[in-house]
Amino acid sequence: MNFGLKTDELNPYDVIVCGAGHAGCEAALAASRCGAEVLILTGNLDTVAQMSCNPAIGGQAKGQIVREIDALGGEMALNTDLSAIQFKLLNSSKGPAVQAPRAQCDKKAYQLRMKHVLELNENITTFQSIVDGLIIEKGKCIGVKTTLGINFYGKAIVVTTGTFLRALMHVGKEKAEGGRLGDHVAKGLSADFAKYGIELNRFKTGTPPRLLGRSINFEKTEIQYGDKEPTKFSFYDTRNKEEMFHVEQKGRWFHMEQAEQLPAVQCYTTRTTSQTAEIIKNNLHLSPLYKGDISGTGPRYCPSVEDKIVRFGEKEGHRIYLEPEGINTDEWYVNGLSTSLPFDVQNHVVQSIPGLEKAVIIRPAYAVEYDYANPTQLARSLESLKIESLFFAGQINGTSGYEEAAAQGLVAGINSARKALNENPVIFGRDEGYIGVLIDDLVTKGTTEPYRMFTSRAEYRLLFNHTSSELRYIPKLQILNLVSQNRKQAILSKSLVVNDWVKRIRTEKVHANDTYADLIKRGEDETKLPEDFRKLHKETRSEILYRVKYEGYLLRELKNIERMKDSERIKIPKNFSFKDIPGLRIESAEKLSVIKPETLAQANRISGVNPSDISVLMILLAKSNTN
Amino acid sequence: MTEGDTIVSLATIAGESALGIVRVSGNLSKSLCNDIFNIVSPTPRKAILKNYLSIKGKIVDQVLVIYFENGKSYTGEETLELTFHGNPLIANQILDDLIKRKCRLAEPGEYTKRAFLNGKIDLSQAEAVAELISANSEIEIEIANHQLRGSLSKRLHIIQSGIINLQAQFEASIDFPEDEIKEKDVGEILAVVEPLKTSMTQLINSTNIKSTLSQGIKISLIGPPNVGKSTLFNKLVHENRALVSKDSGTTRDYLSKELNIGGYKIELFDTAGIRKTISEVEQLGIQNSIQLINDSAIVLLVFDSSLPYPSEFYNSIQNEIKSKTIIVVENKIDLNRKLSSHDYPLNSKIITTSMNNDDCSINIISVIEKVLNEKFKINPTSDILVSKRQSNHLVKALSHLDEVISLISSSINEEIILQELKLSIECINHIVGRTDNEDMLDQLFKNFCIGK
């Protein structure tokens, strides 16, 4: 039980989380589930779990991540399902491995519910205060300083400051300090990081203008309906109602009735015109991007509209999506129109688009530059290699996206709690899911643009279909207390059911020559299967069918994982010196010394490290292990 | 980095020598003993003389086999040592065959590495081993770079980026479903894949040409007895090497001589005339002649045009010459012609001549040169010779592309096609160096406007 705030150095929190965005919230929740007493600090309690950019969760690769977060007891999936106003399964005509759920959310509903989740958690204290410095003792982080002049002490600190570090916003030539329109900037932390040898670089990102709905002529646009049958993010088949709607049951103002589906909305699409292109070209010299005012690197997958016109022309126009920000507001997000052009040019650009001729901008578009800390300075636990007990998660690691941030928050939350409780870190492997791919990519390869997950980044993509998330993380659930006992049991029995059915369908004959599997592989549908198959939960059925139908391809992936694991088993000692190793090229030695891979497999993934370097390492590791 | 598989390499120099040794290390060793030599449970460290039976069931050579059990070999793994007659062609056939049987060509220094990891080399030697491996790879890299600087590198990079482009196309349609990526139809994809395949096939074929050229092109004189083969041989090599007489069956063993025709290194063989005989010695010579047909790139079939068509002779070699390049020499045209020429193999070149003519050899040499040019002509700017290791990786890469084509035609999902494309790229990476997902993403963002 907490009686107010603790500021005593001798009685520290287990974990302090700095920032309450998507990474911070999951970090605090995961740490508390692992048994830690958590303090979460935010500069503004009104923007907890704020969706700073588009009002949507999921999408390709990201949707799979959210389901993995749910498999690991995270909150993002539940929070999305219960605040969504449109669901869509992307790639529904393609194979199961690349289908991804996406949802438009009510921005405020999302945020308020997540805030209440934090408030209801007995192990978590929330407090509004800007962190502006670290307290370091003998290379170890033991607390944080705030602008209130109060210090807080923790056994482990998680930094999830998003885009707020030395943040600078651009609208045309106008500049303002702040990580988000209307919000503050964090300056002190950057200086402290630099002081302790943590290298910082600049990235840039942007967001489009928001429009007033009643000024849009929707008749000139095309309607985008959501799916009639929503694909949700959380696993309903392994939870009871209480776990599903925990906030709605216990929350002071939340009610079960609200948990029923929010009203569904439509989105709309339109296109840029040759006039749009004309306006942009004529005003390109006013864009801070083209003027050279912005030095940070922006994401290639999310270019500003000026970038799109310059690089790809205006031939058929570029598609623009109009997405509502919620059901209690008439604010609309203009997906595809991110820009840093001056405000008057933004108005001309908007009004050159069919349906938006009379549209009123109620929030301007802007670009934001911010500091990030190259993630190669982290271990796979997300603990800093430079300062002990200091963890990093989210956009500060050079990523972009709510989902990527939340996934890192979860991992940092787990490992910071374990650090505080003197337990070994838990590593998420590339073979387990997108979360492992994300973490390993970041700490092994670093990133030169804001990192977003793509399914192509996962070498075992075929195994990462979203319905299998819970089954893939069973080994993690066995060692971590992330879900209730009830749910863990339910997941285990689902796993048994899936395995049994796969075996049965593979071996049981329909008639003399054919097994059920033969029928499925030939493209027959599930109505040909035994009666009781249809009694299974929909998600369980699709998982079973996937495993049967794609058996050969999945086996090949499993084999590749086994091969990778052989060298993943060869550990590199923490203080292993890569210097002066005969036969190891200097260039490789330097890279290895910086990144400090934890296993031989990880070393092998570092770009520029050759197979012959790996052979040399392997031999020396064998030697040092024997000695 | 794939420990546990079975590796194979030539332990002796790659050229003519009295004997050659191929070493096999890994857990397939015992089953290979059974499959190739029919030795069910080999006695460790005991030499056994056996025929090497290829996977197609053909005898490659007589081989001395020694099996070493686990823990008692150089590498510490189960090992086979195969000693064969030191002919590069035999070495190649054996290596090829072992690869077909799931072995893999060893990387530089790999035997030593395995020996070390299995504790067969003293720990104090570890650093020396590391240096050795790195030096070996350096040499290999240097050789490769030397080769790669030229047109080979260009060709391989074109292939590599062609496949990566295709990969980017599929990945874009998977990862950006809301970005209006235009999907290519089957025809468009085939139009991209087919030229890549052709290019790869050309490179693979140049491996075979390379080993043939550097070792000399074998040409043999084959025919019934007493048709003038030895006379022709002497004329072509400009000396009286072969014994010539009017008695048939004079040549019992084959003779060979190196010569140069049109700049090509040629090994010319005079052989025993082929006929039914009861003489055991002559019979052995005839067997050799037939074997030589197999080994030769070009066969000169010599006939006596004053005799009827020798069907008995022709029947006995019909199978061997089926796929060979044939030049028919009808000798003794100064005598009355009784030979009917209806039964020569398809596409044969035919020369009518008489050995009594002084300039007959000039005519024959010019025909041979023409045939050589057709068969082996290398265009120095476009044809590239690829090493065996490189060609092995290309063969694998090609097979994955074939799979891509068959998957596309059966309209399988993109993510499955991509699995094959990635494997294909991985094979090529072994030759020209590593690419990773970033290279694909570079292509993707260059080619498609992403950004919903």
HADDOCK unambig.tbl for C-alpha pairs under 7 A between the chains (distance, minus, plus):
assign (segid A and resid 60 and name CA) (segid B and resid 175 and name CA) 5.80 0.50 0.50
assign (segid A and resid 90 and name CA) (segid B and resid 177 and name CA) 6.76 0.50 0.50
assign (segid A and resid 91 and name CA) (segid B and resid 177 and name CA) 6.35 0.50 0.50
assign (segid A and resid 94 and name CA) (segid B and resid 413 and name CA) 6.32 0.50 0.50
assign (segid A and resid 95 and name CA) (segid B and resid 413 and name CA) 5.95 0.50 0.50
assign (segid A and resid 98 and name CA) (segid B and resid 174 and name CA) 6.71 0.50 0.50
assign (segid A and resid 300 and name CA) (segid B and resid 445 and name CA) 6.70 0.50 0.50
assign (segid A and resid 301 and name CA) (segid B and resid 450 and name CA) 5.26 0.50 0.50
assign (segid A and resid 301 and name CA) (segid B and resid 451 and name CA) 5.24 0.50 0.50
assign (segid A and resid 302 and name CA) (segid B and resid 450 and name CA) 6.72 0.50 0.50
assign (segid A and resid 302 and name CA) (segid B and resid 451 and name CA) 4.41 0.50 0.50
assign (segid A and resid 303 and name CA) (segid B and resid 451 and name CA) 5.98 0.50 0.50
assign (segid A and resid 308 and name CA) (segid B and resid 449 and name CA) 6.75 0.50 0.50
assign (segid A and resid 312 and name CA) (segid B and resid 449 and name CA) 6.52 0.50 0.50
assign (segid A and resid 335 and name CA) (segid B and resid 452 and name CA) 6.10 0.50 0.50
assign (segid A and resid 336 and name CA) (segid B and resid 451 and name CA) 6.26 0.50 0.50
assign (segid A and resid 336 and name CA) (segid B and resid 452 and name CA) 4.88 0.50 0.50
assign (segid A and resid 454 and name CA) (segid B and resid 175 and name CA) 6.15 0.50 0.50
assign (segid A and resid 455 and name CA) (segid B and resid 175 and name CA) 6.41 0.50 0.50
assign (segid A and resid 456 and name CA) (segid B and resid 171 and name CA) 6.61 0.50 0.50
assign (segid A and resid 457 and name CA) (segid B and resid 437 and name CA) 6.46 0.50 0.50
assign (segid A and resid 582 and name CA) (segid B and resid 127 and name CA) 6.41 0.50 0.50
assign (segid A and resid 582 and name CA) (segid B and resid 130 and name CA) 6.77 0.50 0.50
assign (segid A and resid 582 and name CA) (segid B and resid 131 and name CA) 5.80 0.50 0.50
assign (segid A and resid 583 and name CA) (segid B and resid 130 and name CA) 5.80 0.50 0.50
assign (segid A and resid 583 and name CA) (segid B and resid 131 and name CA) 4.51 0.50 0.50
assign (segid A and resid 583 and name CA) (segid B and resid 134 and name CA) 5.21 0.50 0.50
assign (segid A and resid 612 and name CA) (segid B and resid 134 and name CA) 5.96 0.50 0.50
assign (segid A and resid 612 and name CA) (segid B and resid 137 and name CA) 6.67 0.50 0.50
assign (segid A and resid 616 and name CA) (segid B and resid 130 and name CA) 4.94 0.50 0.50
assign (segid A and resid 619 and name CA) (segid B and resid 117 and name CA) 6.93 0.50 0.50
assign (segid A and resid 619 and name CA) (segid B and resid 126 and name CA) 6.66 0.50 0.50
assign (segid A and resid 619 and name CA) (segid B and resid 130 and name CA) 6.79 0.50 0.50
assign (segid A and resid 620 and name CA) (segid B and resid 126 and name CA) 6.87 0.50 0.50
assign (segid A and resid 622 and name CA) (segid B and resid 117 and name CA) 6.94 0.50 0.50
assign (segid A and resid 623 and name CA) (segid B and resid 123 and name CA) 6.51 0.50 0.50
